[in-house]
Amino acid sequence: MRHGRTSPYLDVAHHAGAILALLVRRLRQAWPDVKIVFRGDSGFCRPLILNWCDRHDVDYIIGIAGNKRLAKLALDIDYASAIRFEKTWEKQRVFGFIKYAAGSWKKRRRQVIVKSETSGVWSSSRRCAPPSRRHVSRYRHSTRSAGR
């Protein structure tokens, strides 16, 4: 298990890049035209992994750990979720997009999907970085099927 803050280069995802490269190579040997989408939680949101995926035509949906800047950028989406809840008193789930770039990212600002949920007891917001907008429907479906 990982405890506290970790270096972006030395943690439990340390070997994930090598394993991902091996899997991608094997999949493309068997199916050369296959479209590969890597999905991982925020432990895999590392510059080395994101840059490798960008260079090797591997799409991704990877969670991003929250911070003050992301929370501020997502305020409109969180507010929309809260307003909808106030009108219906039923749990609300609102999706939106923001542009974001961490200081360690060499690449352009990435499109980030924000999922904001509000219910009578709690409110939460999740963020993930896909390479393109077309993954938002996949993300919505997978979070529903995972019971989140």
C-alpha positions as CSV (number, residue, x, y, z in Angstrom):
1,M,0.0,0.0,0.0
2,R,1.0,3.6,-0.6
3,H,1.1,6.0,2.3
4,G,1.0,9.8,2.0
5,R,2.5,11.7,-0.8
6,T,4.8,9.9,-3.3
7,S,7.3,11.0,-5.9
8,P,5.8,11.0,-9.4
9,Y,8.5,8.6,-10.4
10,L,8.9,6.2,-7.5
11,D,5.8,4.5,-6.2
12,V,3.5,1.5,-6.7
13,A,3.0,2.4,-10.4
14,H,6.8,2.2,-10.9
15,H,6.6,-0.8,-13.2
16,A,3.3,0.0,-14.7
17,G,4.8,1.7,-17.8
18,A,6.9,-1.4,-18.6
19,I,4.0,-3.7,-18.1
20,L,1.7,-1.5,-20.2
21,A,4.4,-1.4,-23.0
22,L,4.6,-5.2,-23.0
23,L,0.8,-5.6,-23.1
24,V,0.4,-3.1,-25.9
25,R,3.2,-4.8,-28.0
26,R,1.5,-8.2,-27.6
27,L,-2.0,-7.0,-28.3
28,R,-0.8,-5.2,-31.5
29,Q,1.1,-8.3,-32.6
30,A,-2.1,-10.2,-32.5
31,W,-4.4,-7.4,-33.7
32,P,-2.4,-4.7,-35.5
33,D,-5.4,-2.3,-35.9
34,V,-6.8,-2.6,-32.4
35,K,-7.6,0.6,-30.5
36,I,-6.3,0.4,-27.0
37,V,-7.7,2.4,-24.1
38,F,-5.8,2.2,-20.7
39,R,-7.9,3.0,-17.6
40,G,-6.4,3.5,-14.2
41,D,-6.9,5.4,-11.0
42,S,-4.9,8.4,-9.9
43,G,-1.9,6.2,-8.8
44,F,-1.2,5.8,-12.6
45,C,-1.5,9.5,-13.4
46,R,2.3,9.9,-13.9
47,P,4.1,12.0,-16.5
48,L,6.0,9.0,-17.8
49,I,2.8,6.9,-18.4
50,L,0.8,9.8,-19.9
51,N,3.6,10.8,-22.3
52,W,4.3,7.1,-23.3
53,C,0.6,6.7,-24.1
54,D,0.6,9.9,-26.2
55,R,3.6,8.7,-28.1
56,H,2.3,5.2,-28.8
57,D,-1.3,6.0,-29.8
58,V,-2.8,4.5,-26.6
59,D,-5.9,6.3,-25.4
60,Y,-6.4,6.6,-21.7
61,I,-8.8,7.5,-18.9
62,I,-6.9,8.0,-15.8
63,G,-8.0,9.5,-12.5
64,I,-6.4,12.6,-11.2
65,A,-5.8,13.3,-7.5
66,G,-7.7,16.3,-6.3
67,N,-6.0,19.6,-5.5
68,K,-7.1,23.2,-4.9
69,R,-6.6,24.3,-8.5
70,L,-8.7,21.4,-9.9
71,A,-11.4,22.1,-7.2
72,K,-11.6,25.7,-8.3
73,L,-11.8,24.8,-12.0
74,A,-14.6,22.4,-11.3
75,L,-16.7,24.8,-9.2
76,D,-19.3,25.4,-12.0
77,I,-19.9,21.7,-12.4
78,D,-20.2,21.1,-8.7
79,Y,-22.6,24.1,-8.4
80,A,-24.7,22.7,-11.3
81,S,-25.0,19.4,-9.4
82,A,-26.0,21.1,-6.2
83,I,-28.6,23.3,-7.9
84,R,-30.2,20.2,-9.6
85,F,-30.3,18.5,-6.2
86,E,-32.0,21.5,-4.6
87,K,-34.7,21.4,-7.3
88,T,-35.5,17.6,-7.1
89,W,-34.1,16.4,-3.8
90,E,-32.8,13.3,-5.7
91,K,-29.2,12.3,-6.1
92,Q,-27.6,14.1,-9.0
93,R,-24.6,13.2,-11.2
94,V,-23.3,15.9,-13.5
95,F,-20.4,15.6,-16.0
96,G,-18.4,18.4,-17.5
97,F,-15.0,19.2,-19.0
98,I,-12.2,21.5,-17.9
99,K,-8.8,22.2,-19.3
100,Y,-5.9,21.4,-16.9
101,A,-2.2,20.9,-16.9
102,A,-0.1,19.9,-13.9
103,G,3.3,21.5,-13.6
104,S,5.0,18.1,-14.3
105,W,3.2,17.6,-17.6
106,K,5.3,18.4,-20.7
107,K,2.3,18.1,-23.0
108,R,-0.4,20.7,-23.7
109,R,-3.2,21.2,-21.2
110,R,-5.4,18.1,-21.2
111,Q,-9.1,17.8,-21.4
112,V,-10.3,16.6,-17.9
113,I,-13.7,15.0,-17.3
114,V,-15.3,16.1,-14.0
115,K,-18.0,14.0,-12.4
116,S,-19.8,15.8,-9.6
117,E,-22.4,14.0,-7.4
118,T,-24.7,15.5,-4.9
119,S,-27.1,13.8,-2.5
120,G,-28.9,14.8,0.7
121,V,-25.9,13.7,2.8
122,W,-22.8,14.4,0.8
123,S,-21.3,15.9,-2.3
124,S,-18.2,14.6,-4.2
125,S,-16.3,15.3,-7.3
126,R,-14.0,13.0,-9.4
127,R,-11.7,13.9,-12.2
128,C,-10.1,11.9,-14.9
129,A,-7.9,12.8,-17.9
130,P,-8.9,11.3,-21.2
131,P,-7.0,12.1,-24.4
132,S,-10.2,13.0,-26.2
133,R,-13.9,13.9,-25.7
134,R,-15.1,10.6,-27.2
135,H,-14.3,8.8,-23.9
136,V,-16.9,10.6,-21.8
137,S,-19.6,8.2,-22.7
138,R,-17.4,5.2,-21.9
139,Y,-16.5,6.8,-18.6
140,R,-20.2,7.4,-17.7
141,H,-21.1,3.8,-18.6
142,S,-18.2,2.3,-16.7
143,T,-18.8,4.3,-13.5
144,R,-22.5,3.2,-13.6
145,S,-21.6,-0.4,-14.0
146,A,-19.0,-0.2,-11.3
147,G,-21.7,1.0,-8.8
148,R,-20.1,4.4,-8.2
